[in-house]
Amino acid sequence: MFEDISYVIAISAVLLIALGFAYLIVVVPNRNSQLQEFLEKKDYESAEILLLDILKKTPNNPKMLATLGDIYWTTEREEKAVQVFEKLINISHVSPNIVTTPLFRLATWYTQKDLLLEASEILEKLLVLEPKNTQYLSLLGDIYRKKNDFEKAVDTYKAVISLNAKDIPSWRALAYIYFSLNIHTDAQQAFLNLVALDTTDPDYIFKLAELSELMGDSSKAFKYYEKIEKFNDPHYTFRAARKMASIYKFENKFENCLKLLEKACAIIEENPNFSFQKEDILDTRYQLGELYLSNDLVHFAIKEWEKILRLNKNYLDTAQKFELHYSNQSLDFFVDILTHRGTELTDILSNFIMSLGFAIDSIQSFGDEAFDFFVSESSDRWKELRRRKNVLSFWCSNDPLPADIATRLAVAIESRGIAHIYIISAGPILSETRARLYKKDITVFDQNNIQELLDARKEIITNH
């Protein structure tokens, strides 16, 4: 009986061994072939399913673990890849051919997560295998830089460059280290090398401009700042304009400074969805307002102050300046319109209208003393780009306001879809004329109540 049992056991063992050989000879090669086919087609989902099934039977298969980790890494599931790689490197006696790529990816991930000790230990092992591998050395330089060990970082990046003089990441790292440490000459040379290797990054040119400025060569700085324009990057063009304006201001070239600040403000307005630094916007507009004020362009200064107050009602002394000059402008305005004629008068009226926050669409003149300005406004009360049309009609004479102005303006309302009409009269308005205009829903202002218009517009502008 015992002999029969022994016989059965022996037969079963032979069958198991045979099945094992069959699995190794037939099934495994077939599954490897399937896996290779999936990988070649980049069918990572099918490859992953197959690998997981293989690893159920052989959980410590180094090659399969490495391949699974590679799939996770390629499909941007880095944390899952790291788990697989960590399991892989704990298996003893794994061929370097299998483990080097997973090790480098682990070191990269550890560095990104500031696990610098773990990353360093892995890189030490890799550099024993390949001491001249520039990828390993460059990552080691990044670790030294993160540790603020700039001396070792510089030496490591230089070692990379000695092996590959066109290694852009190492040149970039060297350039920014030198710049941050105020080693201007070396930084300048590093950025020049970068520009020769990579012409697509505006920051290299910008840094060369800043370095030239720091080294006292403003003319060279200007040449670099001017090159920024070709990159069509609003952020850098805005910064370059501010920098050049600052140089001109230092050199007391205020007209040039004003033009560049105007350019910087134009860039802001042309790119409303671009994320400029709020503090830079406020500072630019404030500086421009100061220059306008010093050049007696009060109406332009007021517009800049309005824009500042919309962003920050407490920025420096903007609110006080706005209040002072906005209130005073009505007194000067009537003096100006009574003492000027021709294009000068048209400019005075235009500037007054713009200071009220209106955009001028067209102008009609009736002799030298009567002007109709067709204007528009946009505000949150109106749907997106829809514009509200108005007429600002000016009587620029000491004589009484003519009664027939109302008739002329009534025609404008009917023919051009005007929402409202304002008359600003330098001369007296007879009670009969005032009553006639009131019936036509035309608002009249003279020297006695012009402040009401200014205050009303100020309310709209500052709360827009």
C-alpha positions in Angstrom: 0.0 0.0 0.0 2.8 2.4 0.9 4.5 1.5 -2.3 1.4 2.6 -4.2 1.3 6.0 -2.4 5.0 6.6 -3.1 4.4 5.8 -6.7 1.6 8.4 -7.0 3.7 11.0 -5.3 6.6 10.4 -7.7 4.3 10.6 -10.7 2.8 13.9 -9.4 6.2 15.4 -8.9 7.2 14.5 -12.4 4.0 16.0 -13.7 4.6 19.2 -11.8 8.1 19.5 -13.0 6.9 18.9 -16.6 4.3 21.6 -16.2 6.9 24.0 -14.9 9.1 23.3 -17.8 6.2 23.7 -20.1 5.3 27.1 -18.5 8.9 28.3 -18.8 9.3 27.0 -22.4 5.9 27.8 -23.9 3.8 30.2 -21.7 6.5 32.6 -20.5 8.0 33.3 -23.9 4.6 33.8 -25.3 3.6 36.3 -22.6 6.9 38.1 -23.0 6.2 38.4 -26.7 2.7 39.7 -26.0 4.2 42.3 -23.6 6.7 43.4 -26.1 4.0 43.9 -28.7 1.9 46.0 -26.3 4.8 48.2 -25.4 5.7 48.7 -29.1 2.2 49.8 -29.7 2.2 52.0 -26.6 -0.8 50.1 -25.4 0.2 50.6 -21.8 -3.2 49.6 -20.3 -3.0 46.1 -21.8 0.7 45.9 -20.9 0.0 46.8 -17.3 -2.8 44.1 -17.0 -0.4 41.5 -18.3 2.5 42.6 -16.1 0.3 42.5 -12.9 -0.8 39.0 -13.8 2.8 37.8 -14.4 3.9 39.4 -11.1 1.2 37.5 -9.2 3.1 34.3 -10.0 6.6 35.8 -9.8 6.3 38.9 -7.5 10.1 39.5 -7.4 10.8 39.4 -11.1 13.2 42.3 -11.5 12.7 42.8 -15.2 8.9 42.8 -14.9 9.0 45.2 -11.9 11.2 47.6 -13.8 8.9 47.5 -16.8 5.8 48.1 -14.7 7.5 51.0 -12.9 8.5 52.4 -16.3 4.8 52.3 -17.5 3.7 54.1 -14.3 6.4 56.7 -14.8 5.6 57.2 -18.5 1.8 57.6 -17.8 2.5 60.2 -15.1 1.7 58.0 -12.1 4.9 58.8 -10.4 4.0 57.8 -6.9 3.0 54.3 -8.0 6.2 54.1 -10.1 8.2 55.0 -7.0 6.6 52.2 -4.9 7.5 49.7 -7.6 11.1 51.1 -7.9 11.6 51.0 -4.2 10.5 47.3 -4.2 12.9 46.6 -7.1 16.0 48.1 -5.5 15.5 46.0 -2.3 15.9 42.8 -4.3 19.4 41.5 -4.0 21.7 40.7 -7.0 19.8 42.7 -9.6 21.6 43.4 -12.9 22.7 47.1 -13.2 21.2 47.1 -16.7 17.8 46.6 -15.1 18.1 48.9 -12.1 20.0 52.0 -13.3 17.0 53.8 -14.9 14.7 53.1 -12.0 17.4 54.3 -9.6 17.8 57.6 -11.5 14.1 58.1 -11.6 13.9 57.5 -7.9 16.7 60.0 -7.3 14.9 62.6 -9.5 11.6 62.1 -7.6 13.4 62.3 -4.2 15.1 65.5 -5.2 11.8 67.1 -6.3 10.3 66.1 -3.0 13.3 67.5 -1.1 14.3 64.1 0.2 17.9 65.0 -0.5 19.7 62.5 1.6 17.9 59.6 -0.1 18.5 61.1 -3.5 22.3 61.6 -2.7 22.7 58.0 -1.6 21.2 56.7 -4.8 23.3 59.0 -6.9 26.5 57.8 -5.1 25.7 54.2 -6.2 24.9 55.3 -9.8 28.1 57.3 -10.1 30.2 54.3 -9.0 28.7 52.5 -12.0 29.0 55.5 -14.4 31.3 58.3 -12.9 31.0 60.4 -16.1 27.3 60.3 -16.6 26.3 63.9 -17.1 22.6 63.3 -16.0 23.7 61.9 -12.7 26.2 64.7 -12.1 23.7 67.4 -13.1 21.1 66.0 -10.6 23.8 65.9 -7.9 24.5 69.6 -8.7 20.8 70.3 -8.2 20.9 68.6 -4.8 23.9 70.7 -3.7 22.1 73.9 -4.9 19.0 72.9 -2.9 21.3 72.5 0.1 22.8 76.0 -0.6 26.2 74.4 -0.9 27.0 76.6 -3.9 30.7 75.8 -4.0 30.0 72.1 -4.6 27.2 72.8 -6.9 29.4 75.0 -9.1 32.1 72.4 -9.2 29.6 69.7 -10.1 28.0 71.8 -12.9 31.5 72.6 -14.2 32.3 68.9 -14.3 29.2 68.3 -16.4 30.2 71.1 -18.8 33.7 69.7 -19.1 32.1 66.5 -20.4 29.4 68.3 -22.5 30.0 72.0 -23.3 26.4 72.3 -24.6 24.6 71.1 -21.5 22.0 73.8 -21.2 20.6 72.9 -17.7 24.1 73.1 -16.2 24.9 76.4 -17.9 21.5 77.7 -16.7 22.1 76.6 -13.1 25.6 78.1 -13.1 24.4 81.4 -14.5 21.7 81.8 -11.9 24.0 80.8 -9.0 26.5 83.4 -10.1 23.8 86.0 -10.5 22.4 85.4 -7.1 25.9 85.6 -5.5 26.6 88.9 -7.4 29.5 87.3 -9.3 28.7 89.5 -12.2 31.5 88.7 -14.7 31.0 84.9 -14.5 27.2 85.3 -14.6 27.5 87.5 -17.7 29.7 84.9 -19.5 27.3 82.0 -18.4 24.3 83.9 -19.8 26.1 84.7 -23.0 26.8 81.0 -23.4 23.1 80.3 -22.7 22.0 82.8 -25.4 24.3 81.1 -27.9 22.8 77.7 -27.1 19.1 78.7 -26.6 17.6 81.7 -28.3 14.0 81.1 -27.1 14.2 82.3 -23.4 13.8 86.0 -22.9 15.0 85.8 -19.3 18.6 85.2 -20.5 18.5 88.5 -22.4 16.8 90.2 -19.4 19.5 89.0 -17.0 22.2 90.2 -19.4 20.5 93.6 -19.4 20.3 93.7 -15.6 24.0 92.6 -15.3 25.1 95.4 -17.7 23.1 97.9 -15.6 24.7 96.5 -12.4 28.2 96.8 -14.0 27.5 100.4 -14.9 27.0 100.1 -18.6 23.6 101.6 -19.2 24.0 101.8 -23.0 24.6 98.0 -23.2 21.7 97.5 -20.8 19.4 99.4 -23.2 20.5 97.3 -26.1 19.5 94.1 -24.3 16.3 95.6 -23.0 15.3 96.6 -26.5 15.9 93.0 -27.7 13.2 91.8 -25.3 10.5 93.2 -27.7 11.2 90.4 -30.3 10.0 87.7 -27.9 6.4 89.1 -27.9 6.1 88.4 -24.2 4.0 91.1 -22.5 5.5 90.2 -19.1 9.1 90.8 -20.2 8.2 93.7 -22.5 6.5 95.4 -19.6 9.4 94.8 -17.2 11.9 96.0 -19.8 10.0 99.3 -20.4 9.9 99.9 -16.6 13.6 99.2 -16.4 14.5 101.6 -19.2 12.2 104.3 -17.8 14.0 103.9 -14.4 17.4 104.5 -16.1 16.1 107.6 -18.0 14.7 108.9 -14.7 18.1 108.5 -13.0 19.6 110.4 -15.9 17.0 113.2 -15.6 15.7 112.4 -19.1 12.1 112.8 -18.1 10.5 113.0 -21.5 12.0 109.6 -22.5 11.0 108.2 -19.1 7.4 109.4 -19.7 7.2 107.7 -23.1 8.4 104.4 -21.7 6.0 104.5 -18.7 3.2 105.2 -21.2 4.3 102.2 -23.2 4.3 100.1 -20.0 0.8 101.2 -19.2 -0.3 100.5 -22.8 1.0 96.9 -22.5 -1.2 96.5 -19.3 -4.3 97.7 -21.1 -3.6 95.6 -24.3 -3.2 92.5 -22.2 -6.1 92.6 -19.6 -5.9 88.9 -18.9 -2.2 88.8 -18.4 -1.0 88.3 -14.8 1.2 91.4 -14.1 2.2 92.0 -10.5 -0.3 94.4 -9.0 2.4 96.3 -7.2 4.2 96.9 -10.5 1.0 98.2 -12.1 0.3 100.6 -9.3 3.9 101.8 -9.2 4.0 102.3 -13.0 0.8 104.3 -13.1 1.8 106.4 -10.0 5.1 107.3 -11.6 3.4 108.2 -14.9 0.8 110.4 -13.0 3.7 112.2 -11.2 5.4 113.0 -14.6 2.1 114.2 -16.1 1.6 116.4 -13.1 5.1 117.9 -13.3 4.4 118.7 -17.0 1.0 120.4 -16.2 -0.9 117.6 -17.9 -3.3 117.4 -15.0 -6.1 115.7 -16.9 -3.8 112.8 -17.9 -2.6 112.5 -14.3 -6.2 112.3 -13.1 -6.8 109.4 -15.4 -3.9 107.5 -14.0 -5.0 108.2 -10.4 -8.5 106.9 -11.3 -7.0 103.7 -12.5 -4.9 103.3 -9.4 -7.9 103.9 -7.1 -9.8 101.2 -8.8 -7.1 98.8 -7.8 -6.2 100.2 -4.4 -8.1 103.1 -2.8 -5.3 103.5 -0.2 -2.2 103.5 -2.5 0.2 106.1 -1.2 -1.3 109.6 -1.5 -3.2 109.0 -4.7 -6.7 109.6 -3.1 -5.6 113.0 -1.8 -4.0 114.1 -5.1 -7.1 112.9 -7.0 -9.5 114.8 -4.7 -7.4 118.0 -4.9 -6.9 118.2 -8.6 -10.3 116.8 -9.6 -12.0 119.5 -7.6 -9.7 122.3 -8.9 -10.0 121.5 -12.5 -13.4 123.1 -13.0 -12.1 126.6 -12.0 -9.2 126.3 -14.5 -11.5 124.9 -17.2 -13.8 127.9 -17.7 -10.8 130.2 -17.8 -9.2 128.0 -20.4 -12.3 127.8 -22.7 -12.8 131.5 -22.6 -9.2 132.4 -23.5 -8.4 129.8 -26.2 -9.6 129.3 -29.7 -9.0 126.9 -32.6 -7.2 123.6 -32.1 -6.0 124.7 -28.6 -9.7 125.0 -27.5 -10.6 121.6 -29.1 -7.7 120.0 -27.2 -8.9 121.6 -23.9 -12.4 120.3 -24.4 -11.2 116.9 -25.4 -8.9 116.5 -22.4 -11.8 117.6 -20.1 -14.1 115.0 -21.6 -11.4 112.2 -21.2 -10.8 113.3 -17.6 -14.5 112.5 -17.0 -14.0 109.0 -18.2 -15.7 109.3 -21.6 -14.3 108.0 -24.9 -14.8 110.5 -27.8 -16.4 109.1 -30.9 -16.7 112.2 -33.1 -16.7 116.0 -32.9 -18.9 118.7 -34.6 -18.2 122.4 -34.4 -20.6 125.3 -35.1 -18.3 128.3 -35.6 -15.6 129.0 -33.0 -17.8 128.9 -29.9 -20.1 125.8 -30.1 -18.9 122.2 -30.1 -20.8 118.9 -29.9 -18.8 115.9 -28.7 -20.4 112.5 -29.3 -19.0 110.3 -26.6 -19.5 106.8 -25.1 -19.0 105.0 -21.9 -18.7 101.4 -20.7 -19.6 100.3 -17.2 -20.9 97.3 -15.3 -24.4 98.6 -15.8 -24.2 97.7 -19.5 -23.7 94.3 -21.1 -20.1 93.6 -21.9 -19.1 95.6 -25.0 -22.4 97.5 -25.4 -21.6 101.3 -25.1 -23.9 104.0 -23.9 -23.9 107.0 -26.2 -24.0 110.6 -24.9 -23.5 114.2 -26.2 -21.4 116.8 -24.4 -22.3 120.2 -26.0 -20.0 123.1 -25.1 -20.9 126.9 -25.4 -17.5 128.6 -25.2 -18.5 132.3 -24.9 -19.4 134.9 -22.3 -22.7 135.6 -24.2 -25.9 133.9 -23.1 -26.4 130.3 -24.2 -28.4 130.4 -27.5 -31.9 129.0 -27.2 -31.7 127.2 -30.6 -29.1 124.8 -29.2 -31.9 122.7 -27.8 -33.5 122.3 -31.3 -30.2 121.2 -32.8 -29.5 118.7 -30.0 -33.0 117.2 -30.3 -32.2 116.2 -33.8 -29.0 114.5 -32.6 -31.0 112.4 -30.1 -33.4 111.2 -32.8 -30.8 110.5 -35.5 -28.0 108.9 -33.5 -29.7 107.0 -30.7 -28.3 109.2 -27.9 -29.0 108.2 -24.3 -28.4 111.6 -22.8 -27.2 115.2 -23.5 -25.2 117.4 -21.3 -24.6 121.1 -22.0 -21.7 122.9 -20.5 -22.0 126.7 -20.9 -19.4 129.3 -20.2 -21.9 132.1 -20.6 -25.2 132.7 -18.6 -28.2 130.5 -19.2 -31.5 132.4 -19.3 -34.3 131.0 -17.2 -36.5 130.5 -20.3 -33.8 128.6 -22.1 -33.1 126.5 -19.0 -36.8 125.5 -18.7 -37.0 124.6 -22.4 -33.9 122.3 -22.1 -35.3 120.8 -18.9 -38.5 119.7 -20.7 -36.4 118.0 -23.3 -34.5 116.1 -20.6 -31.2 117.9 -21.4 -29.0 118.5 -18.4 -27.3 121.9 -18.2 -24.1 122.9 -16.3 -22.5 126.3 -15.9 -19.9 127.7 -13.6 -22.3 127.5 -10.7 -23.0 123.8 -10.8 -20.3 122.2 -12.9 -18.9 120.6 -9.7 -22.1 118.4 -9.7 -21.0 116.9 -13.0 -17.5 116.3 -11.8 -18.6 114.7 -8.6 -21.1 112.5 -10.4 -18.5 111.3 -12.9 -16.0 110.8 -10.1 -18.5 108.5 -8.3 -19.0 106.4 -11.4 -15.3 106.3 -12.3 -14.0 105.3 -8.8 -16.7 102.7 -8.2 -16.6 101.2 -11.7 
